[in-house]
Amino acid sequence: METIERIKILLVDDDPADTELTEELLAESKVKLDLYTVQDGVYALEFLRKQGEYAHVPTPDLILLDLNMPRKDGRETLEEIKQDTALRHIPVVILTTSDSSIDVAKSYATGASCYIKKPVDLGEFQKVVAAIENFWFTIVKLPTR
């Protein structure tokens, strides 16, 4: 199986506790990865477009995107990513507390690769992150950079 040397992930989430927990769980991964984090959609788009302080960051192989954030939420961010020809190839996993059927439907219609509701239970959250890792980094073939 052909593998990418190091998988680059951009985590977009304004909740410091969720961000820290996701970082810790992914640090335990058997897959070699680099995790970058930003707090909202404004920073995410600056990162993806390599603007300002993000001028020298790599293009991520996968984006983990929360929906409910200040300034520019995940819904707007997803829409901008999928409308940008330079970015639309990057898979976007919605990882959010929203259980709204409207959010689910709109996320898929806008181009989300999948939609995952964040569990509140730590053990369940660990299982979700492990499932993301297994599916996206072991089973799926990501686009080449």
Helices and strands as residue ranges (DSSP letters): E 7-12, H 16-27, E 33-38, H 41-48, G 52-54, E 62-65, H 74-83, E 92-96, H 101-110, E 114-117, H 122-134, I 135-139
